[in-house]
Amino acid sequence: MQSVALLLLLASASTQAPMSGARDVQVQQGPGKWHVLRQPDPIRGGDSLAMVVESENGHDFAWPYQGGSKLRLWLARNAAGGEGAIIELTNGQLVCSPSIPCSALVRFDERPARRFRLGLMEDFSPNRLRIVDGEEFARELISAHRLVVEVTVFREGTPQFSFDVSGLDVASDQRP
């Protein structure tokens, strides 16, 4: 897992409510291949929660992004009730701008592939995009075991990333 500070940036950007520093974050193994991160929110009296899973496959992009890249899927909920889903490319740039609509082609298990709209993060990060229909995406994800995401990467086309997302159907106590 990369730094917990990254999680805090993602969670606050996706839910529109800031999270304080990384000092009280608890990281634990979640269901299946998921990792669960929790941070208490003393003002609201609850926890901010995020789950992350990394793609099983990666792609080796051209310079300056050589060395392999994977896609991460984040689900986040803050103590104020804000929720969000985010994709993050570990090495490279996702293609999206305010003037160009962007989307990802997604397939849950053997269901037909469908498009989900993507949007820029508040910090305009080139390697992270929020899933605009995050709640609908999360509903589909809960019952899935496999996920394939095809997304446009700058100068690299539309690679596909495969995930083992099993375990969310039985992990309602940990799920954001």
N, C-alpha and C positions, 0 to 999 in steps of 0.2 A: 504494500500500500504506500502511496506517496503521502506527502505531508497532510496532517489533519487540517492545516490552514487552508489547503485547497478545498477540502470539504466545506469549511466554513464559508468560503467565498461562494461556492456553488449553492449551498443551502440558502444563504442570504439573498443571492441574486435571483434564485428561482422562486423564492417565496415572498419577495418584496419586504422582508423584515430582517434587520441586521441581527447578527449573532455576535456576542462578545468574544474575546480572545479564545485561544485554543486550549487554555489551561485545564479545563474541567471535562474535556471530551473523553468518553470511554469508547474504546474500539473492541469489538468482539466478533468472533466467527458467527455468522448467521446461518440460516438454513441453506443447504446445498453449497454453492460456491459464492454466496453472498457474504459481504461483511457489513456489520451494523455499527453505526457511530451515533452516540447519544451525547447531548450536552444539556445540562440543566439551564433553565431560564428562570432566574430568581424573581424577575419582575412579574412574569405571567404565571409563575407557579407550575410549570410543566417542563417537559423536555422537548428540545428540538432533536429530530431523528432523521438519519439518512441511511440508505442502503446502497451499496455499490457492487457491481459485478463486472469483471473484465472479459472481453471476448476471448474465446479459445484459440482463435487464429489471429495472425497478424499479417501485415504487408510491409515489404521493404520498399520504401519510396526513394526517389532520386534525391541528390544533394539539394538542399542542406538537411533533409529529413531522413537520411539513410540510417540504418541501424535497427529498423523494425518499428512498427507502430501498431498499437491495438486500440480498440474502441472500448470505452467504459460507459456503462449505463448507471445513472444515479437516480434514485427516488428520494425525495426530501419532503419533510413536513416540519414546520416550526411550531413552537408552543402557542402561537397566536392562531394556528389553524391553516396557515398558508401551505399549499402543496405544490410540488412541481416534479417534472421529469427532465433529465438533462442527458445529452450524449457528449462525451469528451474524447477527442482523439489525442493519444499520448504523444505523438510526434508528427506534426504536420498541421495543415490549415484546412478547416471546413469552409466550403464556399457558401456564403450567404451575405446579403447586404440589405439595407432598408429599401432599396429600389428594385431588388430582384427577389421574388418569392422563392423560398427554398423548402424542400421537403425531403423525407427519407422514405424509401420503399421498405416496408416491414412485413415479415411473415412470421406468424405465431404458429408453431407446430406445423401441421399440414393444412392449415386454413389458407384461403386465398390471400395473396399478397395485397397490401393496401398502402396508400400514401398517408403519412402524417405530416402536417405542416410543422416547420421548424422556425424558430425566431432567434434573433440576436440576444445575447446576454446583456445586462445593463452596462457591463464594462467593455462590451464589443470584443470580447476575447475571440481570437481567430480559431481556437481549437475546441470551443464549447458552444453548443446550441441548445436552447430549451425546446422541448416538445410542446407546441402550442396547445394541443389537445391532450395534455398530460394526464388528466383524470380518466379520459376514455382509454388512453394507452395503458394506464395502470390496471384498469378493469380487465382488459384483454390479457395482460401479462400475468395476472394472478393465477389463471387456470392453465397457463402454458408451461411446457417443459423445455422447449427449444425456441430460440429466436434468431432470426437472420435480419440484419439491418444493412441496407445499401444506401450509401450517402456520398455526395459529391465532395471529393478532396481536390484541393488546388493542384493543378498540373498532373493529377494522377487518375482522373476519371471517376468511376463509381465502384470502388471496391466493396465487397460484401464481407461482413463480420458476423461470425456465429457465436451464440451464447448458450450456455446451459443455465436456464433461469428457473429450474425446478426448485420447489420448496416453498414458494410464496403462498401456495394454497393452504398450507398447514401452519403458516407462521404469522397468523393474524395479530398475535401479541407483539411481534417485532416489526411488522410492516408499517411503513409510513402511511 
